[in-house]
Amino acid sequence: MVRSQKKSWMSFVLLLALLTVFATGCRVRQTEEGELPDVDVSAEGGKVPEYDVDAADVDVTTEKREVTVPDIDVTMPGEEKADDKNEEDGNRPPQP
């Protein structure tokens, strides 16, 4: 196992050396200064396009409504019924 680690390390070092040679092997020197061209731009203001949109007419209203919510009793396996427990305690919830 030591040999494979040593081989991996040597491969990494070799790869790093090759990358260094490629990165520094090409030398670029600037031989002349550059300059921006002379440009004379004159333009008039533009115009935004106009659109005729026929949107739907939507009326939003609110109203109060009473909704009847069902009473659901869930009894899990191994638990006593909720009504039996509440009747024993005398704390039965009010029924609609």
PyMOL commands that set and color helices and strands:
alter all, ss='L'
color gray80, all
select helices_A, chain A and resi 2-24+82-89
alter helices_A, ss='H'
color red, helices_A
deselect
rebuild
show_as cartoon
